[in-house]
Amino acid sequence: MRGSITQLLRKRGYGFILGEDGCEVYFDRASFGRLDISALSIGLWVEYDIQYGFERMRAVNVKPFAERPGNTGDASSARFA
């Protein structure tokens, strides 16, 4: 799945991703493995897997990806070098 970070509560260690499918998914510090949550920002495009829990869906294996969906390949839409 792909989506962008819409909410980020760094001090509490969690946030939300709005998927391309329109569903909002919760994530927390553990969702990123070795990536530090302080390196994230609202609007950042990420890839992730879904884990179904008792209370809600959770994004896991979250990682930033280089280009925004629908990109035509020009450098202006790149998120990372």
Buried (B, 14 or more C-beta within 10 A) or exposed (E): BBBBBEEBEEEEEBBBBBBEEEEBBBBBBEBBEEBEBEEBEEEBBBEBEEBEEEEEBBBBBBEBBEBEEEBEEEEEBEBEE
